[in-house]
Amino acid sequence: MHGSLDNLCARLEQVLGAGSVRRDPLSLKEHSVDGQAPSLICVPADAEQLGAALRIASEMEVAVIPWGGGTSMRLGNPPRAFDLALALERLNRVVEHDDVSLTATVQAGTKIAALQETLGRARQFLALDPPHPAHATVGGLVAANQSGPRRMAYGGVRDQVIGMKMILADGTPIKAGGKVVKNVAGYDLCKLFVGALGTLGIITEVTFKMAPIPESAATVLAQGSVGECLGFVSELLRSRLLPAEVAILNADAFEATGMATDTAAVAIWTEGFTEGVERHLRDIGRMAQGVGMAPEILRDRPHQHLWEKIRDFGAGENLFVYRLTVPLAAVARVLMTAERKDFLAAPLAALAFAGTGTIRLVTKPDAAPAAIFPKLLSLANEHGGHAVMEAGPPALKGAFDVWGPSPSTLSIMRELKRRFDPRGMLNPGRFLGNL
Amino acid sequence: MAPVRQPDAGASSAFVQLTETRRFAYAQGRFKFFASGLFSFSARFVKPMSRQDLIDELKEIVGDRYVLSAKEDVIVYEQDASILQAMPEIVALPADVQQVSAVVKAARRSGVPIVPRGSGTGLAGGAVPAEGGIVLSLARLDRILKIDLANRVAVVEPGVINLDITKAVAAQGFFYAPDPSSQAACSIGGNVANNSGGPHTLAYGVTTNHVLGVEVVLSDGEIVWLGAMVPDAPGYDLCGAFVGSEGTLGIVTKVAVRLMAQREAVSTLLAVFDDMDGATRTVVDITAAGIIPAALELMDQLSIEAVERGAPVGYPRDAAAVLLVEIEGVTEHTQRAMNLASALCARNGAREVKKAKDDHERELLWKGRKGAFGALGTITPNYYVQDGVVPRSQLPRIMRTVADIGKRYGLRIANVFHAGDGNLHPNILFDLRHPGELERVIEAGAAILRACVDAGGSITGEHGIGLEKKAYIGLLFNDQDLEAMARLRQSFDPERRLNPAKIFPSPAGCGELRVGPARMPAGLWI
């Protein structure tokens, strides 16, 4: 940072008004990233103020971390520097819900739960389920690319974002995409910002596709060994049924849902018109019985409860969370390998979304990553996938790149970063290759 | 069926210099951007001295047969399915990725641009070599390299025809979802460049939602993979940024696409309306009711007339609109959704609702829709198709506006379009032999695009910006937005060597750019 903290504080307050800056120790501590607290928190009232703050930050070469609800802050490498937290909490409006067109434009600081409540009044919802929706924000969800369950039916973040407004590092406001579901005018810059962890610019507004709230929803839950679960799922995926999500939980993961047993389980979410849901429940139930499992049907609160637990999987303090993404057919082999006692020599909770190939593995804080992450990287790599360490205790994170080895396209990514954020002030060091 | 191209249109009289239309178009857009100098136009023709050297070098790379430079050979490559033409200087047809890379390196050494080309079915002039240089055809990279049904992925070369992917996996119960109406002719590489859509993208999404990764030759000849065989590759989503970049960021040499499992049931209905308003209101009501059909297609009276004159399928000629609704899923779902859709048609005044009882009837209902563009030739010598998008809620209003614009400019407009996506395809009918008519057509087209933007929409839903619409991109994006896009361009292609003069609002191209009637093989498009 060039200049003093007091100077930065004074300039921000001068342009944004008194009360737009916080520096009390408690707030600063609450905005820590990997144990590093910022020197200052700035809370702009709108996108224009956010732009003004970034202009000042850019002039003074201040290291900035955008802050939504703080629920994805464990993601990424430890920051190289952290002077200013830019909190988006006041950008919390639903700008427009065009329910007839099934689209909504939302400010980035809007909490997911609050958004779903607004949309629910028109019997619609945003088909993305990030952990901790009461705190998670729209901007954070997009920047951290947090899809959650039901991706099988609705697609991920990149499939549902149709437009965005962002502020670049120098304070320039830009937009990309639009409000329509089909649009090929110019480059699709939205794609670049989804999952970029705020390293190219700060998202201030997002337009999403909406989905109608289904008439009915329920879950088939079947318990058994991991092997039985995989056999069942493999048959299910070969059928013409269209579940909304298929989750496989090993015994440790299933136990974490509070449904204490010592077996693994498969949970299959089905939703839509009532007769379609009943058909799925019937056929899937029969399929489970066919492989010798005893399926139960969860509706209403038990159904919701189970999926909330699955959604928030791995969200505890100080745990290591690894995400492996592999081709569908490799899910079974990865899970079976993870079950082997000699593989990691550490207890492992595993949750796999079998329809999208996303597997999350959670180990306790005492399981040193140096012995685990390289094994997971090569396991994913062997099957043509990749692995990322999504969370870990800060003290143990700095030794390697949590995003795994850099791809051959790192030079292009570096060039992009250089052109969008020439001073490297946005989330410095946290992205892949320490960008 | 009448050919769309004028028989011996009298080369010089038919080719209208763009000057007038361009002046008009730019008046609607913004000029400021040009002043930035970022996209200042400069033709970079092959210098006569080095021309033969370059041709020799290219022949060395791809073989004598696969370098074209004589006028009678390259003329085939002067145009795509748009009305814009520019004669290529050299056409190269490499056979594999190594040759593509070598051609790109040779072009770089010679300082000439490269314009990649697939099947040439693009509607926005994206494959027209507006700044000269080498047209690089990917037609010979046409192999399906891998079909992996267990993982629901296929890896194909860019010259593979869209429909051939589905054909290769249909017997096993799979399909490739994006289905541009040109799918029997368009290439997957072109689909990637344009982020192509199609009638069945309403429920399934467009090309970008179905491409996991691409192998790309960069502007310096380097070969890299963007994305992977699985989603969420760590780092920036370069594959997502690449899809739809119209050949300006790199040349795609392999594509990993998702395959989807065929649905258990497909139900199709055709509803006949006496007024367009009733039809568009039905579209709005169906999506608002929470039904996401696989396809929701509309045709107006003029299009019905064309179909019934060309290849009759029994659409009532006095109807104002026919609406095709197709719903896919498990049987219980399609039945319920069909009943609801059918009731909504009736509520909005449909005078007839026909449900297909089997595949044969379903094909019959689609036949008119699929043949509509080809059939336009029976009611007009020429037509110009637009590609605006509006939020679905604005459909009834925009269709009234389109009709008004037709009246204002004294032009007939036939509408055949993806109503469920809010993606309009107004076809402005005209006769190139009438002096001044093309200018009016382009003005009317611009008026439609402006109306779409005013309604909160976009100037292109699936055809791309290319050369044709770059004068209008300023209606959607300001200088700062475009400058941000330029940062992406510069990160990939700092010398602006790949497909220059496209997307960004610089003057339309060199003096050699001409306008001529589109050469569309009848019956394929949109």
Interface residues (C-beta under 8 A of the other chain):
Chain A: D98 D99 V100 S101 L102 T103 R123 N145 G155 G156 R158 D159 L168 T172 P173 I174 K175 A176 G178 K179 V180 V181 K182 N183 V184 A185 G186 Y187 D188 L189 K191 L192 V194 G195 A196 L200 P212 I213 P214 R240 L241 L242 G272 F273 E275 G276 E278 R279 H280 R323 T325 V326 P327 L328 A329 A330 T356 G357 T358 G384 G385 H386 V388 W403 G404 S406 P407 S408 T409 L410 I412 M413 E415 L416 R419 F420 F431 L432 G433
Chain B: D148 A150 N151 R152 V153 G173 N194 N195 G197 T201 G205 V206 T208 N209 L218 V224 W225 L226 A228 M229 V230 P231 D232 A233 P234 G235 Y236 D237 L238 G240 A241 V243 G244 S245 A261 Q262 R263 E264 V284 T287 A288 A289 G290 I292 G329 V330 T331 E332 H333 Q335 R336 A337 V389 V390 P391 R392 S393 Q394 H418 D421 G422 N423 G456 G457 S458 I459 T460 G461 E462 H463 G464 I465 K469 I473 L476 F477 Q480 D481 L482 E483 A484 M485 R487 L488 R489 Q490 S491 F492 I503
